[in-house]
Amino acid sequence: MKTNYEEIHNLLIIKSSKIEEVKYQIIKNGVIKIKKQKIDLFCFITKTIISQQISDNVAQLIWNKFCSYFENDKPSLKKIPNINFLENILLNIGISKRKIAYITNFYNISKSNLINEDVLEKKSESDFRDQLKKNPGIGRWTCDMTLIFFFQRLNIYPKNDLVIEKVKKRLCEIEKKEINFNKIFCPYLSIFSLHLWEMSKRVLK
């Protein structure tokens, strides 16, 4: 079933009717959609691990380097013949030994079919987290990013995202009251989170 993002946008505006600054910022952002990923699950997890604890710009530069080792700059699990091939790439793109270990571990699991994309997609949020978090380097934040951006779940709140927490705190300061964002914007917390990221460029200035 196709997601009606315009309808969700209008609902978020209605839900924020008593929070003027939030309503204003959502309207200013416009309709936000979760775009379907063009990479497989292994590559998405790799990209997410690369981006942990570094700026978006640096993460994108490193990811672009990773992609450059593949035909047409389009990486996939099928294009990685063995772990040595992967390790050589990871050593050359400038990431930590710890991140290399996380990614190669997930590669082995993916190659062994111990992670099944179709099975994961059908799992509840709780079961999904439990399975993915068994893997080193995959915590709550990586699970959230995967649920939102890879599987396009609509009601995920990235609890451990520092930017989102800062924006929420600033919005409460502007409104001069505590706001239960999770309660107000359920069941569209993923879309609301995207709005928070977008409005951070203005709210956190």
PyRosetta script that sets phi, psi and omega in degrees:
from pyrosetta import init, pose_from_sequence

init()
pose = pose_from_sequence("MKTNYEEIHNLLIIKSSKIEEVKYQIIKNGVIKIKKQKIDLFCFITKTIISQQISDNVAQLIWNKFCSYFENDKPSLKKIPNINFLENILLNIGISKRKIAYITNFYNISKSNLINEDVLEKKSESDFRDQLKKNPGIGRWTCDMTLIFFFQRLNIYPKNDLVIEKVKKRLCEIEKKEINFNKIFCPYLSIFSLHLWEMSKRVLK")
pose.set_psi(1, 129.5)
pose.set_omega(1, -177.4)
pose.set_phi(2, -74.2)
pose.set_psi(2, 134.6)
pose.set_omega(2, 179.9)
pose.set_phi(3, -79.2)
pose.set_psi(3, 130.6)
pose.set_omega(3, 178.4)
pose.set_phi(4, -92.2)
pose.set_psi(4, 92.2)
pose.set_omega(4, -175.1)
pose.set_phi(5, -70.5)
pose.set_psi(5, -29.6)
pose.set_omega(5, 177.5)
pose.set_phi(6, -66.3)
pose.set_psi(6, -40.1)
pose.set_omega(6, 177.9)
pose.set_phi(7, -64.9)
pose.set_psi(7, -42.5)
pose.set_omega(7, 177.8)
pose.set_phi(8, -62.4)
pose.set_psi(8, -41.7)
pose.set_omega(8, 178.9)
pose.set_phi(9, -58.2)
pose.set_psi(9, -46.5)
pose.set_omega(9, 179.8)
pose.set_phi(10, -64.2)
pose.set_psi(10, -36.5)
pose.set_omega(10, 178.1)
pose.set_phi(11, -66.8)
pose.set_psi(11, -38.9)
pose.set_omega(11, 178.0)
pose.set_phi(12, -64.2)
pose.set_psi(12, -37.0)
pose.set_omega(12, 177.3)
pose.set_phi(13, -64.9)
pose.set_psi(13, -42.6)
pose.set_omega(13, 177.9)
pose.set_phi(14, -63.4)
pose.set_psi(14, -44.7)
pose.set_omega(14, -178.9)
pose.set_phi(15, -63.6)
pose.set_psi(15, -27.1)
pose.set_omega(15, -178.4)
pose.set_phi(16, -96.5)
pose.set_psi(16, 13.8)
pose.set_omega(16, -174.3)
pose.set_phi(17, -59.3)
pose.set_psi(17, -26.7)
pose.set_omega(17, -179.3)
pose.set_phi(18, -99.5)
pose.set_psi(18, 7.0)
pose.set_omega(18, 178.4)
pose.set_phi(19, -125.4)
pose.set_psi(19, 86.3)
pose.set_omega(19, -168.3)
pose.set_phi(20, -54.8)
pose.set_psi(20, -45.9)
pose.set_omega(20, -177.7)
pose.set_phi(21, -64.6)
pose.set_psi(21, -41.7)
pose.set_omega(21, 179.4)
pose.set_phi(22, -64.6)
pose.set_psi(22, -45.2)
pose.set_omega(22, 178.8)
pose.set_phi(23, -59.1)
pose.set_psi(23, -46.0)
pose.set_omega(23, 179.5)
pose.set_phi(24, -59.2)
pose.set_psi(24, -45.3)
pose.set_omega(24, -177.5)
pose.set_phi(25, -67.5)
pose.set_psi(25, -39.3)
pose.set_omega(25, 178.5)
pose.set_phi(26, -64.1)
pose.set_psi(26, -43.9)
pose.set_omega(26, 178.0)
pose.set_phi(27, -62.2)
pose.set_psi(27, -42.5)
pose.set_omega(27, 179.9)
pose.set_phi(28, -63.7)
pose.set_psi(28, -37.0)
pose.set_omega(28, 178.0)
pose.set_phi(29, -65.2)
pose.set_psi(29, -36.6)
pose.set_omega(29, -174.6)
pose.set_phi(30, 80.5)
pose.set_psi(30, -174.4)
pose.set_omega(30, -178.5)
pose.set_phi(31, -65.9)
pose.set_psi(31, 128.5)
pose.set_omega(31, 178.4)
pose.set_phi(32, -115.3)
pose.set_psi(32, 132.9)
pose.set_omega(32, -179.2)
pose.set_phi(33, -119.1)
pose.set_psi(33, 152.4)
pose.set_omega(33, 172.0)
pose.set_phi(34, -92.9)
pose.set_psi(34, 112.4)
pose.set_omega(34, -176.7)
pose.set_phi(35, -80.4)
pose.set_psi(35, 138.1)
pose.set_omega(35, 178.6)
pose.set_phi(36, -66.0)
pose.set_psi(36, 134.1)
pose.set_omega(36, -178.8)
pose.set_phi(37, -71.9)
pose.set_psi(37, 146.9)
pose.set_omega(37, 179.0)
pose.set_phi(38, -102.8)
pose.set_psi(38, 9.7)
pose.set_omega(38, 178.4)
pose.set_phi(39, -119.5)
pose.set_psi(39, 161.3)
pose.set_omega(39, -179.6)
pose.set_phi(40, -79.6)
pose.set_psi(40, 175.1)
pose.set_omega(40, -174.8)
pose.set_phi(41, -62.0)
pose.set_psi(41, -42.7)
pose.set_omega(41, 179.7)
pose.set_phi(42, -57.8)
pose.set_psi(42, -46.9)
pose.set_omega(42, -178.3)
pose.set_phi(43, -68.0)
pose.set_psi(43, -34.5)
pose.set_omega(43, 177.9)
pose.set_phi(44, -64.9)
pose.set_psi(44, -44.9)
pose.set_omega(44, 178.2)
pose.set_phi(45, -63.2)
pose.set_psi(45, -40.5)
pose.set_omega(45, 177.0)
pose.set_phi(46, -58.7)
pose.set_psi(46, -47.7)
pose.set_omega(46, 179.5)
pose.set_phi(47, -60.6)
pose.set_psi(47, -39.8)
pose.set_omega(47, -178.5)
pose.set_phi(48, -69.8)
pose.set_psi(48, -41.1)
pose.set_omega(48, 177.1)
pose.set_phi(49, -63.7)
pose.set_psi(49, -41.8)
pose.set_omega(49, 177.2)
pose.set_phi(50, -56.2)
pose.set_psi(50, -39.7)
pose.set_omega(50, -173.4)
pose.set_phi(51, -80.8)
pose.set_psi(51, -5.5)
pose.set_omega(51, -178.5)
pose.set_phi(52, -62.6)
pose.set_psi(52, 127.5)
pose.set_omega(52, 171.7)
pose.set_phi(53, 61.1)
pose.set_psi(53, 25.8)
pose.set_omega(53, 171.8)
pose.set_phi(54, -134.8)
pose.set_psi(54, 164.4)
pose.set_omega(54, -177.7)
pose.set_phi(55, -68.5)
pose.set_psi(55, 158.0)
pose.set_omega(55, 179.9)
pose.set_phi(56, -59.4)
pose.set_psi(56, -41.0)
pose.set_omega(56, -177.9)
pose.set_phi(57, -64.1)
pose.set_psi(57, -44.8)
pose.set_omega(57, 179.0)
pose.set_phi(58, -65.8)
pose.set_psi(58, -42.5)
pose.set_omega(58, 179.3)
pose.set_phi(59, -59.2)
pose.set_psi(59, -41.9)
pose.set_omega(59, -179.5)
pose.set_phi(60, -66.6)
pose.set_psi(60, -39.3)
pose.set_omega(60, 177.9)
pose.set_phi(61, -62.1)
pose.set_psi(61, -43.6)
pose.set_omega(61, 180.0)
pose.set_phi(62, -67.2)
pose.set_psi(62, -41.3)
pose.set_omega(62, 178.8)
pose.set_phi(63, -62.6)
pose.set_psi(63, -41.4)
pose.set_omega(63, 178.1)
pose.set_phi(64, -60.6)
pose.set_psi(64, -38.7)
pose.set_omega(64, 176.2)
pose.set_phi(65, -61.9)
pose.set_psi(65, -44.7)
pose.set_omega(65, 179.1)
pose.set_phi(66, -58.0)
pose.set_psi(66, -47.3)
pose.set_omega(66, -177.6)
pose.set_phi(67, -63.6)
pose.set_psi(67, -30.6)
pose.set_omega(67, -175.8)
pose.set_phi(68, -64.7)
pose.set_psi(68, -15.7)
pose.set_omega(68, 179.6)
pose.set_phi(69, -83.9)
pose.set_psi(69, -0.6)
pose.set_omega(69, -176.9)
pose.set_phi(70, -118.5)
pose.set_psi(70, 152.5)
pose.set_omega(70, 179.5)
pose.set_phi(71, -56.6)
pose.set_psi(71, 131.3)
pose.set_omega(71, -179.1)
pose.set_phi(72, 59.0)
pose.set_psi(72, 22.1)
pose.set_omega(72, -179.9)
pose.set_phi(73, 57.7)
pose.set_psi(73, 30.1)
pose.set_omega(73, -178.2)
pose.set_phi(74, -120.1)
pose.set_psi(74, 93.6)
pose.set_omega(74, -179.0)
pose.set_phi(75, -74.8)
pose.set_psi(75, 154.0)
pose.set_omega(75, 172.4)
pose.set_phi(76, -160.0)
pose.set_psi(76, 159.6)
pose.set_omega(76, 179.1)
pose.set_phi(77, -58.7)
pose.set_psi(77, -38.2)
pose.set_omega(77, -177.7)
pose.set_phi(78, -65.9)
pose.set_psi(78, -23.9)
pose.set_omega(78, -178.4)
pose.set_phi(79, -86.3)
pose.set_psi(79, -1.0)
pose.set_omega(79, 179.4)
pose.set_phi(80, -103.2)
pose.set_psi(80, 103.0)
pose.set_omega(80, -172.6)
pose.set_phi(81, -69.0)
pose.set_psi(81, -31.3)
pose.set_omega(81, -178.4)
pose.set_phi(82, -161.2)
pose.set_psi(82, 171.6)
pose.set_omega(82, -175.2)
pose.set_phi(83, -69.1)
pose.set_psi(83, -29.5)
pose.set_omega(83, 178.2)
pose.set_phi(84, -63.6)
pose.set_psi(84, -40.2)
pose.set_omega(84, 177.3)
pose.set_phi(85, -59.6)
pose.set_psi(85, -46.1)
pose.set_omega(85, -179.8)
pose.set_phi(86, -65.2)
pose.set_psi(86, -45.6)
pose.set_omega(86, -178.6)
pose.set_phi(87, -60.6)
pose.set_psi(87, -39.8)
pose.set_omega(87, 179.0)
pose.set_phi(88, -61.7)
pose.set_psi(88, -40.8)
pose.set_omega(88, 177.7)
pose.set_phi(89, -63.8)
pose.set_psi(89, -48.6)
pose.set_omega(89, -176.4)
pose.set_phi(90, -62.9)
pose.set_psi(90, -36.1)
pose.set_omega(90, 178.0)
pose.set_phi(91, -67.4)
pose.set_psi(91, -28.8)
pose.set_omega(91, -176.0)
pose.set_phi(92, -87.6)
pose.set_psi(92, -13.9)
pose.set_omega(92, -175.1)
pose.set_phi(93, -96.2)
pose.set_psi(93, -4.3)
pose.set_omega(93, 172.4)
pose.set_phi(94, 84.5)
pose.set_psi(94, 44.5)
pose.set_omega(94, 174.0)
pose.set_phi(95, -113.6)
pose.set_psi(95, 164.1)
pose.set_omega(95, -175.5)
pose.set_phi(96, -68.8)
pose.set_psi(96, 158.2)
pose.set_omega(96, 177.4)
pose.set_phi(97, -60.6)
pose.set_psi(97, -34.3)
pose.set_omega(97, 179.7)
pose.set_phi(98, -64.2)
pose.set_psi(98, -45.0)
pose.set_omega(98, 179.1)
pose.set_phi(99, -65.8)
pose.set_psi(99, -36.7)
pose.set_omega(99, 176.6)
pose.set_phi(100, -60.6)
pose.set_psi(100, -43.1)
pose.set_omega(100, 179.1)
pose.set_phi(101, -63.3)
pose.set_psi(101, -41.3)
pose.set_omega(101, 179.0)
pose.set_phi(102, -61.6)
pose.set_psi(102, -46.3)
pose.set_omega(102, -175.7)
pose.set_phi(103, -69.7)
pose.set_psi(103, -42.3)
pose.set_omega(103, 179.6)
pose.set_phi(104, -67.4)
pose.set_psi(104, -34.1)
pose.set_omega(104, 175.6)
pose.set_phi(105, -62.4)
pose.set_psi(105, -44.6)
pose.set_omega(105, -179.9)
pose.set_phi(106, -68.6)
pose.set_psi(106, -30.5)
pose.set_omega(106, 175.6)
pose.set_phi(107, -62.3)
pose.set_psi(107, -48.0)
pose.set_omega(107, -179.8)
pose.set_phi(108, -60.1)
pose.set_psi(108, -41.6)
pose.set_omega(108, 179.6)
pose.set_phi(109, -66.1)
pose.set_psi(109, -42.7)
pose.set_omega(109, -179.4)
pose.set_phi(110, -65.6)
pose.set_psi(110, -42.0)
pose.set_omega(110, 179.5)
pose.set_phi(111, -65.9)
pose.set_psi(111, -30.1)
pose.set_omega(111, -179.2)
pose.set_phi(112, -85.5)
pose.set_psi(112, 2.3)
pose.set_omega(112, -178.5)
pose.set_phi(113, 61.1)
pose.set_psi(113, 26.5)
pose.set_omega(113, 176.1)
pose.set_phi(114, -79.9)
pose.set_psi(114, -15.7)
pose.set_omega(114, 172.7)
pose.set_phi(115, -115.7)
pose.set_psi(115, 120.8)
pose.set_omega(115, -178.5)
pose.set_phi(116, -117.5)
pose.set_psi(116, 117.7)
pose.set_omega(116, -175.9)
pose.set_phi(117, -58.3)
pose.set_psi(117, -43.0)
pose.set_omega(117, -178.5)
pose.set_phi(118, -65.8)
pose.set_psi(118, -38.5)
pose.set_omega(118, 178.7)
pose.set_phi(119, -68.4)
pose.set_psi(119, -43.7)
pose.set_omega(119, 179.1)
pose.set_phi(120, -59.2)
pose.set_psi(120, -40.7)
pose.set_omega(120, -176.5)
pose.set_phi(121, -60.4)
pose.set_psi(121, -30.4)
pose.set_omega(121, -176.9)
pose.set_phi(122, -88.5)
pose.set_psi(122, -9.0)
pose.set_omega(122, -176.6)
pose.set_phi(123, -75.3)
pose.set_psi(123, 153.3)
pose.set_omega(123, 172.9)
pose.set_phi(124, -67.1)
pose.set_psi(124, 163.8)
pose.set_omega(124, 179.8)
pose.set_phi(125, -57.1)
pose.set_psi(125, -42.7)
pose.set_omega(125, -178.3)
pose.set_phi(126, -65.2)
pose.set_psi(126, -47.4)
pose.set_omega(126, -179.8)
pose.set_phi(127, -66.3)
pose.set_psi(127, -36.0)
pose.set_omega(127, 177.9)
pose.set_phi(128, -59.9)
pose.set_psi(128, -48.9)
pose.set_omega(128, -179.7)
pose.set_phi(129, -62.1)
pose.set_psi(129, -44.5)
pose.set_omega(129, -178.0)
pose.set_phi(130, -58.0)
pose.set_psi(130, -41.7)
pose.set_omega(130, -178.0)
pose.set_phi(131, -72.2)
pose.set_psi(131, -46.7)
pose.set_omega(131, -176.9)
pose.set_phi(132, -68.5)
pose.set_psi(132, -35.7)
pose.set_omega(132, -176.5)
pose.set_phi(133, -72.0)
pose.set_psi(133, -5.9)
pose.set_omega(133, 173.9)
pose.set_phi(134, -69.2)
pose.set_psi(134, -18.7)
pose.set_omega(134, -176.3)
pose.set_phi(135, -92.4)
pose.set_psi(135, 132.5)
pose.set_omega(135, 178.8)
pose.set_phi(136, -55.3)
pose.set_psi(136, 137.2)
pose.set_omega(136, 177.5)
pose.set_phi(137, 87.9)
pose.set_psi(137, -4.5)
pose.set_omega(137, 179.4)
pose.set_phi(138, -113.7)
pose.set_psi(138, 106.1)
pose.set_omega(138, 179.1)
pose.set_phi(139, -113.7)
pose.set_psi(139, -160.3)
pose.set_omega(139, -176.7)
pose.set_phi(140, -58.4)
pose.set_psi(140, -46.1)
pose.set_omega(140, -175.8)
pose.set_phi(141, -62.8)
pose.set_psi(141, -44.8)
pose.set_omega(141, 179.6)
pose.set_phi(142, -64.5)
pose.set_psi(142, -38.9)
pose.set_omega(142, 175.7)
pose.set_phi(143, -60.8)
pose.set_psi(143, -44.8)
pose.set_omega(143, -179.7)
pose.set_phi(144, -61.5)
pose.set_psi(144, -45.7)
pose.set_omega(144, 180.0)
pose.set_phi(145, -61.5)
pose.set_psi(145, -38.4)
pose.set_omega(145, -179.6)
pose.set_phi(146, -69.4)
pose.set_psi(146, -42.8)
pose.set_omega(146, 178.6)
pose.set_phi(147, -62.8)
pose.set_psi(147, -42.2)
pose.set_omega(147, -177.5)
pose.set_phi(148, -74.9)
pose.set_psi(148, -56.0)
pose.set_omega(148, -167.8)
pose.set_phi(149, -89.9)
pose.set_psi(149, -27.0)
pose.set_omega(149, 179.3)
pose.set_phi(150, -93.8)
pose.set_psi(150, -48.1)
pose.set_omega(150, -177.7)
pose.set_phi(151, -95.6)
pose.set_psi(151, -3.2)
pose.set_omega(151, 173.8)
pose.set_phi(152, 56.7)
pose.set_psi(152, 40.0)
pose.set_omega(152, 174.0)
pose.set_phi(153, -72.4)
pose.set_psi(153, 139.2)
pose.set_omega(153, -171.1)
pose.set_phi(154, -91.9)
pose.set_psi(154, -14.5)
pose.set_omega(154, -172.8)
pose.set_phi(155, -124.6)
pose.set_psi(155, 52.1)
pose.set_omega(155, 179.9)
pose.set_phi(156, -111.4)
pose.set_psi(156, 130.1)
pose.set_omega(156, 177.2)
pose.set_phi(157, -110.5)
pose.set_psi(157, 116.2)
pose.set_omega(157, -179.6)
pose.set_phi(158, -74.4)
pose.set_psi(158, 85.5)
pose.set_omega(158, -172.4)
pose.set_phi(159, -59.1)
pose.set_psi(159, -34.5)
pose.set_omega(159, -174.3)
pose.set_phi(160, -97.0)
pose.set_psi(160, 15.2)
pose.set_omega(160, -179.4)
pose.set_phi(161, -86.2)
pose.set_psi(161, 118.9)
pose.set_omega(161, -174.0)
pose.set_phi(162, -65.2)
pose.set_psi(162, -39.0)
pose.set_omega(162, -179.5)
pose.set_phi(163, -63.4)
pose.set_psi(163, -45.6)
pose.set_omega(163, 179.7)
pose.set_phi(164, -61.2)
pose.set_psi(164, -42.7)
pose.set_omega(164, 179.6)
pose.set_phi(165, -63.6)
pose.set_psi(165, -39.4)
pose.set_omega(165, 178.9)
pose.set_phi(166, -66.2)
pose.set_psi(166, -41.2)
pose.set_omega(166, 179.8)
pose.set_phi(167, -65.6)
pose.set_psi(167, -43.9)
pose.set_omega(167, 178.7)
pose.set_phi(168, -60.0)
pose.set_psi(168, -43.9)
pose.set_omega(168, 179.1)
pose.set_phi(169, -61.8)
pose.set_psi(169, -43.8)
pose.set_omega(169, -179.7)
pose.set_phi(170, -65.0)
pose.set_psi(170, -39.4)
pose.set_omega(170, 178.9)
pose.set_phi(171, -63.8)
pose.set_psi(171, -39.0)
pose.set_omega(171, 177.1)
pose.set_phi(172, -64.5)
pose.set_psi(172, -37.3)
pose.set_omega(172, 177.8)
pose.set_phi(173, -65.6)
pose.set_psi(173, -42.6)
pose.set_omega(173, -180.0)
pose.set_phi(174, -64.6)
pose.set_psi(174, -42.9)
pose.set_omega(174, -178.4)
pose.set_phi(175, -80.3)
pose.set_psi(175, -13.2)
pose.set_omega(175, -179.8)
pose.set_phi(176, 58.3)
pose.set_psi(176, 42.2)
pose.set_omega(176, 176.4)
pose.set_phi(177, -164.4)
pose.set_psi(177, 158.6)
pose.set_omega(177, 174.7)
pose.set_phi(178, -77.8)
pose.set_psi(178, 138.5)
pose.set_omega(178, -177.8)
pose.set_phi(179, -127.2)
pose.set_psi(179, 128.0)
pose.set_omega(179, 177.2)
pose.set_phi(180, -89.1)
pose.set_psi(180, 81.5)
pose.set_omega(180, -175.4)
pose.set_phi(181, -60.1)
pose.set_psi(181, -40.7)
pose.set_omega(181, -177.2)
pose.set_phi(182, -60.2)
pose.set_psi(182, -41.6)
pose.set_omega(182, -179.1)
pose.set_phi(183, -70.5)
pose.set_psi(183, -43.3)
pose.set_omega(183, -176.1)
pose.set_phi(184, -67.1)
pose.set_psi(184, -42.3)
pose.set_omega(184, -170.4)
pose.set_phi(185, -101.9)
pose.set_psi(185, 5.3)
pose.set_omega(185, 169.2)
pose.set_phi(186, -67.0)
pose.set_psi(186, 138.5)
pose.set_omega(186, 9.4)
pose.set_phi(187, -100.9)
pose.set_psi(187, 34.6)
pose.set_omega(187, -178.9)
pose.set_phi(188, -125.8)
pose.set_psi(188, 43.9)
pose.set_omega(188, -176.7)
pose.set_phi(189, -66.9)
pose.set_psi(189, -29.0)
pose.set_omega(189, 177.4)
pose.set_phi(190, -63.6)
pose.set_psi(190, -47.8)
pose.set_omega(190, -179.3)
pose.set_phi(191, -66.3)
pose.set_psi(191, -40.8)
pose.set_omega(191, 178.1)
pose.set_phi(192, -62.6)
pose.set_psi(192, -38.3)
pose.set_omega(192, 178.0)
pose.set_phi(193, -62.7)
pose.set_psi(193, -39.3)
pose.set_omega(193, 176.7)
pose.set_phi(194, -62.9)
pose.set_psi(194, -36.9)
pose.set_omega(194, 176.1)
pose.set_phi(195, -64.6)
pose.set_psi(195, -41.1)
pose.set_omega(195, 179.1)
pose.set_phi(196, -62.0)
pose.set_psi(196, -43.5)
pose.set_omega(196, 177.5)
pose.set_phi(197, -60.1)
pose.set_psi(197, -44.4)
pose.set_omega(197, -177.9)
pose.set_phi(198, -66.3)
pose.set_psi(198, -44.6)
pose.set_omega(198, -177.6)
pose.set_phi(199, -73.3)
pose.set_psi(199, -14.4)
pose.set_omega(199, 179.3)
pose.set_phi(200, -59.4)
pose.set_psi(200, -29.9)
pose.set_omega(200, -179.8)
pose.set_phi(201, -62.7)
pose.set_psi(201, -25.5)
pose.set_omega(201, -179.7)
pose.set_phi(202, -104.5)
pose.set_psi(202, -45.0)
pose.set_omega(202, -173.6)
pose.set_phi(203, -68.2)
pose.set_psi(203, -33.7)
pose.set_omega(203, -175.7)
pose.set_phi(204, -94.2)
pose.set_psi(204, 11.2)
pose.set_omega(204, 179.9)
pose.set_phi(205, -67.1)
pose.dump_pdb("model.pdb")
